[in-house]
Amino acid sequence: MLIIIVEGGLLLVVLLQDGESSAGDFAFFASYITAVVLPVLAIMLVTSEWTQRTAMVTFALEPRRGRVLLAKYITGVVLTLVAVLVAVVVGLACALVCQVVQPDLTSFDLGGRFLGGFVITQVLAMSLGFALACLLLNTPAAIVVFVAYRVIPVSVFGVLAVNLETFAKVRPWIDFEYAQGPLYDLSVSGAEWGHLLTAGALWLGLPLALGVLRILRAEVK
């Protein structure tokens, strides 16, 4: 519903300004919404049992906690794919409206590379929320840390990269958001894959590993 409301606002702006548009543009705009909503849903999937104290029931029914976590992660991936599908459908619908009103300025092109990059970046965003939820096991704390995780490093690293030439060379290796940039159109080179894997291991892999270890060993109350 949130995607439809925001996309409707964007459609209105495009029509009023007689701007060029494509289905891919509308779907790309939706990615900013899903990149926030999906991690929050992933956080709630993990932390709901611990904050509502139903973990004992869950792990009594399925004592293998790894399976429970895997099921929750797969659910998060499925939700991500559904969100991407909704964004694409809404993007096509908005492009159809634009085609009727201003046919010369509208394209139905989605871009195969964009779709692939869209799915990957959304799965990574969801995974980040999932990792922080496993690590903290508290819904409000995980959401706050997730927002800080996405905003503060980008701002700090951006300022440092502008003012320090040496840091600008190091940034791709430690800035996960920056390293994901080429994924949006899948124009990732060999070195950029290295940047993504290194930064991802630091900002996603490490919290996820610690979080999973915590859940596997945590005392259920």
Backbone bond lengths (Angstrom), bond angles and torsions (degrees), N, CA, C in turn:
res aa  C-N    CA-C-N  psi(-1)  N-CA   C-N-CA  omega(-1)  CA-C   N-CA-C  phi
1 M - - - 1.462 - - 1.525 111.03 -
2 L 1.344 115.62 -41.46 1.465 119.70 179.65 1.519 110.93 -62.61
3 I 1.336 115.99 -39.78 1.467 120.21 178.33 1.527 110.32 -61.12
4 I 1.335 117.01 -44.02 1.463 121.26 -178.60 1.532 110.83 -63.25
5 I 1.340 116.85 -42.02 1.469 120.80 -179.04 1.527 110.93 -64.07
6 V 1.330 115.66 -47.64 1.473 119.57 -177.78 1.520 110.96 -67.68
7 E 1.328 116.32 -42.71 1.465 119.35 178.81 1.524 111.26 -64.08
8 G 1.340 116.51 -34.81 1.458 119.81 175.91 1.519 111.63 -62.11
9 G 1.333 116.26 -40.41 1.471 120.32 176.33 1.514 111.63 -63.49
10 L 1.333 116.53 -42.87 1.463 120.41 178.15 1.524 111.09 -63.79
11 L 1.333 116.35 -40.92 1.463 120.49 178.32 1.523 110.64 -60.09
12 L 1.316 117.04 -42.16 1.459 121.17 179.86 1.528 110.66 -62.65
13 V 1.329 116.52 -42.67 1.464 120.67 179.44 1.530 110.65 -62.90
14 V 1.333 116.32 -44.21 1.474 120.63 -179.31 1.522 110.84 -61.92
15 L 1.321 116.58 -43.04 1.472 120.27 -178.47 1.516 111.47 -68.11
16 L 1.325 117.47 -38.69 1.465 120.99 -179.04 1.526 111.86 -69.18
17 Q 1.348 116.14 -32.43 1.462 119.75 -176.78 1.522 112.89 -96.60
18 D 1.330 116.63 -0.46 1.472 120.94 -178.97 1.529 111.37 53.29
19 G 1.316 116.93 43.16 1.457 121.10 -178.77 1.514 112.41 -91.09
20 E 1.333 115.88 157.27 1.454 120.51 176.18 1.530 109.14 -71.26
21 S 1.320 115.28 145.96 1.458 118.93 -178.40 1.524 109.83 -152.72
22 S 1.331 115.23 162.67 1.456 121.87 176.10 1.516 108.61 -145.99
23 A 1.322 116.01 163.06 1.465 119.94 177.74 1.523 110.48 -60.14
24 G 1.347 115.75 -34.87 1.454 120.23 178.51 1.517 112.55 -64.04
25 D 1.328 116.88 -36.53 1.469 120.61 178.39 1.527 110.93 -62.91
26 F 1.302 116.11 -44.01 1.469 120.09 179.98 1.533 110.82 -66.27
27 A 1.334 116.52 -42.19 1.464 120.01 178.97 1.523 110.72 -65.76
28 F 1.323 117.24 -38.81 1.467 120.81 179.06 1.526 110.55 -63.91
29 F 1.322 117.01 -39.84 1.470 120.29 178.58 1.522 110.29 -62.95
30 A 1.326 116.44 -35.71 1.466 120.35 179.06 1.518 111.67 -65.66
31 S 1.337 117.18 -24.60 1.467 120.23 -178.11 1.522 111.54 -63.55
32 Y 1.349 117.31 -28.60 1.464 119.52 178.05 1.528 110.86 -67.29
33 I 1.319 116.17 -31.25 1.468 120.21 179.34 1.524 110.46 -77.02
34 T 1.326 116.00 -49.65 1.460 119.84 -177.06 1.520 111.97 -65.72
35 A 1.344 117.54 -28.65 1.462 120.57 179.62 1.522 111.88 -67.10
36 V 1.321 117.24 -15.69 1.467 121.54 176.51 1.521 110.83 -102.23
37 V 1.329 116.21 -43.13 1.470 120.54 -176.19 1.529 111.66 -68.36
38 L 1.325 117.57 -44.24 1.463 120.74 -176.70 1.531 113.03 -62.10
39 P 1.343 119.75 -45.15 1.462 118.87 176.80 1.525 112.89 -61.92
40 V 1.339 116.96 -35.43 1.468 119.71 178.23 1.524 109.88 -65.15
41 L 1.332 117.24 -40.90 1.463 120.36 176.69 1.525 110.94 -63.25
42 A 1.337 116.22 -40.49 1.469 120.06 178.33 1.526 110.66 -63.84
43 I 1.317 116.28 -39.41 1.469 120.76 177.83 1.523 110.19 -60.96
44 M 1.321 116.16 -45.83 1.460 119.90 -178.62 1.533 111.80 -67.16
45 L 1.340 116.84 -32.29 1.459 120.30 177.16 1.525 110.98 -59.84
46 V 1.336 115.39 -40.84 1.466 120.34 -175.47 1.521 112.00 -82.92
47 T 1.332 116.43 -45.10 1.470 119.82 -169.37 1.522 114.00 -85.21
48 S 1.335 117.87 -15.77 1.466 119.47 -174.83 1.523 111.69 -57.47
49 E 1.326 117.11 -39.87 1.467 120.30 -179.19 1.528 112.06 -65.63
50 W 1.334 115.00 -37.44 1.461 118.32 -174.27 1.519 111.55 -81.61
51 T 1.329 117.54 -35.55 1.468 119.94 179.70 1.530 111.33 -78.59
52 Q 1.334 117.43 -27.68 1.464 121.06 178.50 1.531 112.10 -99.67
53 R 1.334 115.58 3.87 1.472 122.85 174.58 1.535 112.63 58.43
54 T 1.338 115.25 42.53 1.468 119.05 175.04 1.532 111.09 -108.87
55 A 1.339 116.54 7.03 1.468 120.02 -178.34 1.519 111.23 -61.58
56 M 1.319 116.83 -34.79 1.459 119.70 -178.67 1.526 111.45 -61.59
57 V 1.336 116.40 -40.15 1.462 120.62 178.24 1.527 110.29 -66.32
58 T 1.330 116.02 -45.63 1.467 120.71 -178.34 1.518 111.28 -60.04
59 F 1.330 116.26 -49.99 1.463 119.68 -175.85 1.523 112.55 -77.90
60 A 1.328 117.63 -14.57 1.464 119.82 171.36 1.524 109.63 -74.13
61 L 1.334 115.85 -38.04 1.465 120.67 178.45 1.527 111.24 -74.38
62 E 1.333 116.38 -36.60 1.472 121.51 177.96 1.527 107.95 -136.32
63 P 1.326 117.38 91.25 1.464 120.83 -175.62 1.530 114.07 -67.88
64 R 1.319 117.25 -17.87 1.471 119.45 178.37 1.527 108.73 -80.74
65 R 1.303 115.14 95.38 1.465 120.54 -172.82 1.527 112.46 -63.16
66 G 1.314 116.21 -30.45 1.462 119.45 178.54 1.515 112.20 -59.38
67 R 1.315 116.47 -38.00 1.468 120.31 178.73 1.524 111.07 -67.61
68 V 1.319 115.95 -38.33 1.472 119.82 178.36 1.518 109.83 -62.98
69 L 1.339 116.14 -45.75 1.458 120.24 179.40 1.524 111.64 -62.77
70 L 1.330 116.24 -42.75 1.465 120.23 179.60 1.525 110.50 -62.18
71 A 1.318 117.27 -41.81 1.471 121.04 179.09 1.525 110.52 -62.17
72 K 1.331 115.73 -41.02 1.466 119.39 179.47 1.527 110.72 -66.31
73 Y 1.336 116.61 -40.27 1.464 119.32 179.95 1.527 110.89 -66.07
74 I 1.325 116.68 -42.66 1.465 119.76 178.00 1.527 110.16 -61.50
75 T 1.325 116.68 -38.28 1.472 120.32 175.84 1.515 110.45 -60.36
76 G 1.337 116.23 -42.01 1.459 120.19 177.98 1.519 112.19 -62.52
77 V 1.328 116.83 -40.24 1.469 120.65 178.27 1.525 110.54 -64.62
78 V 1.333 116.53 -42.57 1.468 120.52 178.74 1.525 110.70 -61.72
79 L 1.336 116.65 -44.11 1.466 120.41 177.17 1.525 110.90 -60.58
80 T 1.332 116.27 -37.77 1.469 120.39 178.52 1.519 110.99 -63.34
81 L 1.322 116.59 -45.29 1.467 120.39 179.69 1.527 110.94 -63.65
82 V 1.323 116.52 -39.25 1.469 120.39 177.59 1.525 110.36 -63.68
83 A 1.339 116.47 -42.62 1.468 120.62 179.81 1.529 110.92 -63.37
84 V 1.322 116.65 -40.87 1.470 120.47 177.33 1.521 110.13 -63.11
85 L 1.331 116.83 -43.06 1.468 120.68 178.99 1.522 111.02 -61.69
86 V 1.335 116.92 -42.87 1.468 120.85 178.10 1.517 110.30 -62.12
87 A 1.351 116.50 -43.65 1.467 120.49 -179.86 1.525 111.28 -61.17
88 V 1.329 116.64 -40.72 1.473 120.79 179.65 1.527 110.54 -67.25
89 V 1.330 116.87 -44.41 1.474 120.49 -179.67 1.525 110.37 -63.03
90 V 1.334 116.89 -44.75 1.464 120.18 178.81 1.523 110.05 -64.48
91 G 1.347 117.16 -38.87 1.457 120.38 177.40 1.512 112.48 -60.98
92 L 1.329 116.46 -42.29 1.469 120.73 177.60 1.526 110.97 -65.89
93 A 1.335 116.76 -39.18 1.464 120.45 179.35 1.531 110.72 -64.57
94 C 1.328 116.41 -42.27 1.477 120.23 178.35 1.519 110.57 -64.99
95 A 1.347 116.45 -40.09 1.458 119.70 178.12 1.525 111.22 -64.33
96 L 1.331 116.23 -34.45 1.464 120.42 178.20 1.524 110.66 -64.80
97 V 1.330 116.37 -42.13 1.470 119.96 177.48 1.530 109.90 -62.87
98 C 1.327 116.09 -43.96 1.472 119.85 179.29 1.529 110.95 -63.84
99 Q 1.329 116.16 -35.81 1.461 120.39 179.55 1.518 111.25 -63.18
100 V 1.318 116.75 -36.48 1.462 120.72 179.20 1.526 110.74 -69.53
101 V 1.331 116.77 -41.16 1.463 121.56 -174.64 1.518 111.96 -82.23
102 Q 1.343 116.35 -44.72 1.468 120.26 -177.04 1.534 108.88 -138.20
103 P 1.321 117.49 76.96 1.469 121.93 -173.33 1.520 114.24 -61.45
104 D 1.332 118.24 -29.88 1.458 120.63 -176.33 1.527 112.65 -76.15
105 L 1.322 117.85 -13.97 1.468 121.32 -175.20 1.532 112.44 -111.52
106 T 1.325 116.63 9.75 1.467 119.92 -172.33 1.519 111.61 -121.66
107 S 1.314 116.05 142.78 1.464 122.39 176.76 1.527 108.93 -133.19
108 F 1.331 115.49 146.01 1.468 120.93 176.86 1.528 111.91 -95.53
109 D 1.322 115.98 10.37 1.461 120.39 -176.99 1.535 110.70 -68.51
110 L 1.313 116.47 124.85 1.460 122.22 175.64 1.523 111.20 -98.68
111 G 1.301 116.98 -32.64 1.453 120.48 -179.32 1.518 111.42 82.49
112 G 1.329 115.76 112.49 1.458 119.65 -179.00 1.513 112.75 -61.05
113 R 1.321 116.70 -39.89 1.462 120.66 179.43 1.522 110.90 -65.04
114 F 1.328 115.83 -39.30 1.463 118.92 179.71 1.520 111.23 -62.83
115 L 1.322 116.72 -42.84 1.465 120.12 -178.66 1.526 111.27 -61.66
116 G 1.336 115.67 -43.60 1.460 119.39 177.93 1.515 111.71 -63.02
117 G 1.340 116.00 -45.13 1.459 120.02 178.50 1.513 112.39 -66.03
118 F 1.334 116.48 -35.01 1.462 122.13 178.78 1.526 109.80 -60.26
119 V 1.323 115.65 -47.88 1.467 119.99 -178.92 1.525 110.81 -62.99
120 I 1.328 117.24 -46.09 1.464 120.85 -176.75 1.522 111.47 -63.26
121 T 1.337 116.98 -47.01 1.467 119.54 -177.75 1.525 112.00 -66.04
122 Q 1.334 116.65 -34.51 1.460 119.44 178.96 1.529 111.10 -70.95
123 V 1.328 116.92 -38.04 1.465 120.17 176.20 1.528 110.24 -64.25
124 L 1.328 116.94 -39.44 1.470 120.38 178.28 1.528 110.91 -65.09
125 A 1.336 116.77 -41.08 1.463 120.23 178.67 1.521 110.75 -63.53
126 M 1.328 116.35 -44.63 1.458 120.14 177.39 1.522 111.03 -62.00
127 S 1.331 116.16 -41.19 1.462 121.17 -179.35 1.519 111.54 -63.47
128 L 1.321 116.48 -35.27 1.465 120.09 178.15 1.517 110.70 -64.85
129 G 1.329 116.81 -44.87 1.458 119.82 175.88 1.516 111.50 -61.73
130 F 1.328 116.60 -40.47 1.462 121.79 178.63 1.528 110.58 -61.52
131 A 1.338 116.53 -43.29 1.466 121.25 -178.52 1.524 111.28 -63.97
132 L 1.326 116.83 -45.44 1.463 120.51 -179.42 1.526 111.05 -66.50
133 A 1.327 116.59 -34.62 1.466 120.06 177.12 1.519 110.88 -64.29
134 C 1.338 116.43 -43.18 1.470 120.40 177.68 1.523 111.21 -62.18
135 L 1.313 115.57 -37.21 1.461 119.96 -176.76 1.521 112.54 -73.23
136 L 1.324 117.42 -38.88 1.464 121.24 -173.25 1.529 113.83 -100.60
137 L 1.322 117.54 -30.39 1.474 122.81 179.64 1.521 112.85 54.93
138 N 1.313 116.04 34.31 1.461 121.74 178.61 1.520 108.01 -146.73
139 T 1.324 117.23 123.16 1.467 120.81 -172.79 1.524 113.80 -61.32
140 P 1.358 119.96 -55.85 1.471 119.22 -178.66 1.526 112.69 -60.31
141 A 1.330 116.53 -42.91 1.459 119.97 -179.05 1.518 111.13 -62.86
142 A 1.338 116.96 -43.45 1.463 120.70 -178.71 1.529 111.31 -64.74
143 I 1.333 117.03 -39.10 1.467 120.05 179.74 1.527 110.71 -66.94
144 V 1.334 116.59 -44.51 1.466 120.38 179.31 1.523 110.62 -62.05
145 V 1.329 116.47 -46.18 1.462 120.28 -179.72 1.524 110.57 -64.97
146 F 1.333 117.02 -37.16 1.465 119.57 178.56 1.526 111.08 -61.22
147 V 1.338 116.55 -46.19 1.463 120.25 179.38 1.529 110.13 -61.50
148 A 1.340 116.34 -44.84 1.464 120.03 178.25 1.528 110.56 -63.28
149 Y 1.311 115.61 -38.19 1.464 122.65 179.93 1.523 111.41 -60.45
150 R 1.346 115.41 -36.53 1.462 120.32 -176.83 1.521 112.87 -85.37
151 V 1.332 117.47 -27.86 1.462 120.67 -171.87 1.530 112.60 -98.75
152 I 1.327 116.60 -51.44 1.468 120.28 -171.12 1.527 113.25 -63.74
153 P 1.347 119.75 -51.38 1.468 118.07 -179.40 1.521 113.41 -58.65
154 V 1.337 116.87 -40.85 1.470 120.00 -179.84 1.527 110.44 -60.71
155 S 1.332 116.73 -44.76 1.464 121.12 -179.04 1.525 111.18 -65.97
156 V 1.327 115.82 -48.10 1.469 120.04 -178.16 1.520 111.02 -65.32
157 F 1.322 116.53 -47.63 1.463 119.99 -179.35 1.525 111.34 -64.03
158 G 1.340 116.82 -35.99 1.458 120.13 178.62 1.517 112.05 -63.58
159 V 1.318 116.49 -43.88 1.472 120.92 179.15 1.523 110.35 -64.84
160 L 1.318 116.21 -44.62 1.468 119.83 -179.60 1.524 111.23 -64.62
161 A 1.321 117.10 -38.53 1.465 120.33 -179.06 1.520 111.79 -66.58
162 V 1.338 116.35 -34.04 1.465 120.35 179.01 1.522 111.30 -70.75
163 N 1.322 116.41 -36.22 1.467 120.59 -173.86 1.523 114.01 -96.17
164 L 1.316 117.85 -18.37 1.460 121.09 -178.63 1.527 109.54 -126.06
165 E 1.306 115.97 110.95 1.457 119.83 -177.47 1.529 111.39 -63.74
166 T 1.320 116.51 -36.11 1.461 120.34 179.77 1.526 111.02 -64.13
167 F 1.330 115.48 -41.84 1.469 118.76 -179.60 1.522 110.91 -67.84
168 A 1.326 117.62 -31.61 1.462 120.63 179.46 1.527 111.16 -59.38
169 K 1.339 116.80 -30.90 1.465 120.29 178.47 1.530 111.61 -77.24
170 V 1.335 115.76 -27.44 1.462 120.61 -178.69 1.530 111.29 -85.43
171 R 1.323 116.25 -28.08 1.465 121.13 -172.81 1.520 115.03 -50.07
172 P 1.336 120.20 -46.47 1.473 118.89 -177.88 1.530 113.58 -58.53
173 W 1.321 117.44 -23.45 1.458 120.85 -177.38 1.525 112.77 -83.57
174 I 1.345 117.07 -18.33 1.469 119.14 -175.61 1.528 113.41 -124.26
175 D 1.326 118.34 -7.96 1.466 122.05 -179.20 1.532 108.58 -102.50
176 F 1.321 116.47 103.00 1.470 121.36 -174.53 1.527 111.65 -65.38
177 E 1.328 117.08 -41.39 1.468 120.18 179.54 1.524 110.43 -63.64
178 Y 1.296 116.74 -44.70 1.468 121.93 179.82 1.531 110.34 -63.16
179 A 1.336 116.39 -41.21 1.462 120.64 -177.85 1.524 111.95 -66.86
180 Q 1.345 117.03 -23.06 1.466 120.28 -179.82 1.524 112.59 -80.94
181 G 1.324 118.18 -10.05 1.457 121.41 -176.66 1.520 114.70 -50.06
182 P 1.343 118.80 -51.26 1.476 119.68 -178.95 1.522 114.05 -65.54
183 L 1.336 117.69 -13.63 1.463 119.38 -179.21 1.522 112.26 -69.37
184 Y 1.325 117.15 -24.91 1.464 119.50 -174.69 1.529 112.40 -62.03
185 D 1.320 117.05 -29.41 1.463 118.78 174.87 1.527 111.08 -122.72
186 L 1.328 115.39 15.46 1.466 122.78 178.28 1.534 112.67 55.15
187 S 1.325 116.24 34.46 1.463 120.33 177.17 1.525 109.38 -97.07
188 V 1.325 116.34 54.68 1.457 121.72 -173.41 1.523 110.01 -95.88
189 S 1.334 116.23 122.85 1.461 121.10 177.62 1.526 109.49 -88.14
190 G 1.333 115.49 178.49 1.456 119.71 179.28 1.514 112.83 -60.56
191 A 1.327 116.57 -45.29 1.464 120.52 179.87 1.524 110.76 -65.62
192 E 1.330 116.46 -36.73 1.464 119.92 -179.22 1.528 111.81 -69.47
193 W 1.332 116.98 -30.72 1.463 119.14 173.05 1.527 109.91 -64.47
194 G 1.328 115.69 -38.06 1.462 119.84 176.52 1.513 111.46 -62.72
195 H 1.347 116.50 -42.87 1.470 120.51 177.14 1.529 110.53 -59.16
196 L 1.337 115.26 -46.30 1.469 120.51 -176.48 1.528 111.43 -64.43
197 L 1.310 116.79 -43.20 1.465 120.30 -178.70 1.519 111.40 -68.23
198 T 1.334 116.75 -40.41 1.465 120.24 -178.99 1.523 111.43 -68.27
199 A 1.337 116.29 -50.21 1.466 119.81 179.29 1.524 110.97 -65.87
200 G 1.341 116.57 -37.03 1.456 120.03 178.78 1.518 112.46 -65.28
201 A 1.332 116.32 -37.39 1.464 119.81 178.04 1.525 110.70 -64.17
202 L 1.333 116.01 -36.04 1.464 120.70 -178.48 1.521 112.30 -74.03
203 W 1.339 116.50 -47.81 1.469 120.50 -171.77 1.523 113.98 -94.04
204 L 1.336 117.59 -21.70 1.456 120.99 -178.98 1.531 112.29 -116.35
205 G 1.318 116.19 -50.48 1.461 119.88 -176.56 1.516 114.00 -62.65
206 L 1.332 116.76 -45.16 1.469 120.57 -177.95 1.528 111.98 -64.94
207 P 1.357 119.48 -50.97 1.474 118.80 177.10 1.525 113.04 -60.64
208 L 1.333 116.79 -36.52 1.463 119.72 -179.77 1.523 110.88 -66.16
209 A 1.330 116.57 -44.37 1.461 120.29 179.98 1.531 110.94 -62.95
210 L 1.333 116.26 -44.96 1.464 119.91 178.89 1.524 111.33 -65.91
211 G 1.328 116.54 -38.33 1.460 120.65 179.91 1.514 112.42 -66.46
212 V 1.332 116.56 -45.08 1.469 120.23 178.62 1.530 109.68 -62.60
213 L 1.339 116.06 -42.13 1.464 119.95 178.59 1.528 110.62 -61.81
214 R 1.327 116.73 -39.39 1.459 119.62 179.30 1.524 111.58 -64.19
215 I 1.333 116.88 -43.91 1.467 119.85 -178.91 1.523 110.96 -66.52
216 L 1.325 116.30 -39.02 1.457 119.05 -179.61 1.527 112.10 -65.29
217 R 1.338 116.05 -27.04 1.467 119.83 -176.46 1.513 113.77 -108.52
218 A 1.324 117.72 -8.05 1.459 120.24 -174.53 1.521 111.87 -66.72
219 E 1.321 115.31 144.74 1.448 120.69 176.43 1.526 109.02 -79.09
220 V 1.307 117.31 127.61 1.446 122.28 -179.28 1.523 108.63 -87.14
221 K 1.349 115.11 124.92 1.472 119.71 -177.65 1.531 110.41 -116.81
